[in-house]
Amino acid sequence: MCAVILRVKYLAVGEPPQSLEMETKDAAAERQRSLEQLGTVESITWFHRGESYARTVTYAPSAQAPTEPI
């Protein structure tokens, strides 16, 4: 799993944003420095891995459940 995702938006009309998966924060910082040298980059957004969420399903009694067995 990667440590940082860099989302790069470009100035060129029609150029889609790019997501770059980086293994370490140092690698992401180095890549950012190289992207900053380009004249075509509008923005660089960092997404850090710090928290993750998983989908879960839980069941609880409903307020409309019958009080007597059927």
Secondary structure, 3 states (H helix, E strand, C coil): CCCEEEEEEECCCCCCCEEEEECCHHHHHHHHHHHHCCCCEEEEEEEECCCCCCCCCCCCCCCCCCCCCC
